[in-house]
Every structure is written in C-alpha cells, then in structure tokens.
Amino acid sequence: YATSTLRATLNDAVARAAAGGGAVGPAELQAIAADAEGSLGEMGRRPSTVVELEAVDEDGDGVPDVVVGRAVAVPPRFVPPSIGGMIGFEQVTAGARARIERVR
C-alpha cells in the first residue's frame, strides 16, 4: 500500500509540474514537492520521506523538456523491528517523469 501511494503521489506531482509549461522554476518545483509530501499524511511528515522534482533539458537546447521526480519513504510498520522486520520493505522508492507541455 505504501509503495502504491508513494508512486501515485509522485506521478501526480510530476504531472502537475509538467502541466505548468516552461514557467515552472525551482521554487515552484519545491512547492509542488512539499505539497506531495504533505498529501502522504503521517508518512509524509517523517524526516525520512523525501520528494524531489527537477526540470531537465534532455535535448541540449537550454530549455527544460522533462520533469523528473524521485521519492523515498519509510513506510509504517506494524511489527517492531526487534520481533521481525520487513526484509526488502524498510524503504520504498519511486521514480516518475513527464514531458513538459508547451503551447506553441
């Protein structure tokens, strides 16, 4: 559940940033990432949860073409680590990318 929620939240954030066109700068990307973390509820309030968005110039023309997102979170645990951990599920990650939409 945590992995699906993290992936969906990141996809929404990347799509929102890409829909803003070329006018989305670092401050706007940071605000969208912060909104995404906030929408994750308790998991998003943990210091271990990080959502990052970046506008990338893939074709070398000096104008960002793609928004790339990365997210890392430690999901809620129902069993204490001393009793038994969730091997392979201590941390979930997600990645997403979307082409920046421009009106010509």
C-alpha angles and dihedrals in degrees: 000000000000092000093050092047092049092048094048092047092049092047090052092049093049092047091049092051093046092049089059091074124219092322094080107109134180094278092052092046090051091049092050090049091050090050089051092052090048092052090058091072117207092357090055093052093060116102089230091065113092128175116185129184126189134180109224131197103219100171098046098240093123094251121103111249104176138035111221121195133192128184135184127184141164106229124222114276126219096185120055113245090239091062097042136321131221098253108216093009101076089105131019125205135192137185132194140170136189134183113249110248116229130181112223 
